Amino acid sequence: MTKDRGLGKAMEERKFVEALARGLEVLSSFHPSDRYLGNQEISKRTQLPKSTVSRLTFTLEQLGYLNFSKAHNKYCLGNAVIALGYAKLSQMDIRRIARPLMQALAEHTQGSVNLGIRDQLNMIYVDTYRNSSTFTVQLDVGSEVPISTTSMGRAYLCALPEAERSELLKQIEANDAENWPAIKEGMERAQADYRELGFCMSLGNWRTEVHAIAVPLIMEDGTIMVFSCSGASFQMPRQLVESEIGPRLLNLVGNVRTALSFARS
């Protein structure tokens, strides 16, 4: 797992509990596509010694955060993780407010409309709606996409204060030095689009067959949420993305922002 610099600084603090952090690293090593992981796989992903991982997975199993499958000799996430995740999702007023607007846009565009939040060097979906005619993009709640090449990630970066954006870009470069020139070029283009149009695009940069557009929303507490609309490139050519879908997505975010302000008053 790639640790951000903020975590490195936190580890220097006397109040930081390293054992707890390592346990959370183990849980975070499970990706949406993973049903089971063994200690060796977890050790490789977390860069923790296998002996340490063995103690952590045993403890997490006892607490209900992991389940052990004798048939596979591996672990899967337990119900306690699900309970925590849904407790957080249920507290997000933005999902309740945005849901009908996201569904309407998904039906209009025949694409997928998504709401995401940052998770390390990825964006994780906390809500998604897609039309039955949607091709290509079939991601669900909990799915992760990279910040570096997606419209959602680029929109998140554009909404960050300059110092934080610069720091995150350094982490992305260190994590993928080989592709950094193309990533940097795409990010610079996204920043120009954001300044001029208010949204960011990814036209075949993440997946060649996928076109997507995204708009960030800065919450009252400073959290950055991002709305995106994505679909097959033949369904969403550049001209349609720029002239119609972009303005509609901007309008959706504006309506959500207004509704949230009334909900708090």
C-alpha positions, 0 to 999 in steps of 0.5 A: 500500500502506498502511504501518503506523506501525511501518514508519515508525519503522523507516525512521528507523533507520540499519540500515533498507535502503530499497531492500529495503523497496521491493522487498518492497512491489512483491511485496506489491502482488500480491493473491490475485486478481491474475494479472498486474500492470504497472509502472503498476499496481504504481506506483499501489499502492505509491505509488512512482515508475514509474521506481523500480518499473521497476528493482525489477521488473527486478531481481526478475525476474532473481532469480526473484521475478517472471516477465515475460509478453511476451503481457501485457506484465506481471509475475506472481509467480515460483517464488522467492516460492512457495518462500519462502511454503511454507517458512514454512508448513511450519514452522508446527506449528499447521497440522499439529496443527489440520488434523484438528480444522478438517476435523471442524468444517467437516464438522459445520457445513457451513461453512469453517474457517480459520486466519489471521494479520495482514498489514498491515490484512488477515488472510491465510489460512494454512490453510482447510477447507470442506465440499463443501456450503459456500455463499458463502465460497470463499477459499483459502490466501493469500486476504486479508480486512479486519481492520475488518469480519471476525470474524477481524480483530475477534478479532485486535484483541481479542487485542492489548494495549490500546496496540497495539490502539489504534494499529491502530484509528487506522490503520484509521480513517485508511484508511477514514474514511468507514466508520469509525463503523460499523467502530467500532460493530462493533468495540465490539460484538465486544469485548463479545462477546469479554469475555462469550463468548470469541469474536467475530462478524461477521454480515453486516458484511463481506459481507451473505450471510456469517456468521462467528465467530472465536477468537484464539490467542496463540502462545508467541512472541507471534504472534496466530493466529486461527481462524474458521468462516464460511458462508452466513447461512442456514446459520449463523443468529445463534442457531446461531453463538452457542449451538453453533458458538462453543463448538465453535470455542473447544474447537478452539482449546483443544485446539490450545493443549494439543497445541502445549504438549505438542509443545514439551515 
